[in-house]
Amino acid sequence: MRAFVFPGQGAQTIGMGKALADAYPSAKAIFDEVDEALGEKLSTLIWEGEIETLTLTQNAQPALMATSLAAMRALEAEGIEITAADFVAGHSLGEYSALAAAGAISVSDTARLLRIRGLAMQEAVPVGVGAMAALLGLDFEGARAVAEEAAQGQVCQAANDNDPSQVVVSGHKEAVERALVIAKEKGAKRALLLPVSAPFHCELMAPAAARMAEALDDVTINAPRVPVVANVRASAVSDPEVIRSLLVEQVTGSVRWRESVLWMGEQGVTSAWEIGAGKALSGMIKRINKEIETNAVGTPEDVAAAKAALV
């Protein structure tokens, strides 16, 4: 069995997807559609802009989705449909890419939703009030205990369960800084603040969740052509209304990536194809389940390799 997985924030680079757009008209059409949906030339920023501007949450989220969908269109042009996967999954914003790739949400609606999501997450907490930190060398339970001890009346939560040795905590900046000290005392190999502009996937994102609930109410969601492994459930969902509610829950909920990969392995998945920018998810998957073979599809050369393997 096979999974197609879609990367989240942090994978963005200037120039991503350009070679795909040049090689495949259907890939270029995705960037054009996203530009039109947003009423701006996001593609110019992606290919020629400044990384600091691309990294802004409201830009990075639709940009990474566009790159993933362009890669998916290139695969389709070579005869590899989304139904070549038994499951799709994405890390945080990547879940939207997975849903769009599986036909559950239109590309235009996904772009608009991600712009709203990015702005709402940025505006939920004033800059400097929140923070996120990666704790390396602690498992999820260990990291959750650190977060609880560090909270001291503030918010500090285990936000991303990425792999067996990497958990991200999120919350008030002072609490997250306390977590860095406590984590090292409890045996973390490293504990470092992340260069993010807001504390994602914690209770402080409640205003953003409310905003997303409103935005999602206005969007048509279809049953995906392939089951989607939801971040907050770490299991597959196909019901459109369940998907709608889980996307709201995802804003404040933990990204259960480690459990999602374990679940897919238990269902019989033996290969994962990372569709879009970078190879971060491939690395995580290898640390979670060494039995799952990983491949990345972000360039025309990658598409050719996928065609040789899958067609």
Helices and strands as residue ranges (DSSP letters): E 2-6, H 18-23, H 25-38, H 42-48, H 51-55, H 57-77, G 82-84, E 87-90, H 94-101, H 107-124, E 130-136, H 140-151, E 156-163, E 166-172, H 173-185, E 190-193, G 203-205, H 206-217, E 228-230, E 235-237, H 240-252, H 257-267, E 271-275, H 280-288, E 293-297, H 300-310
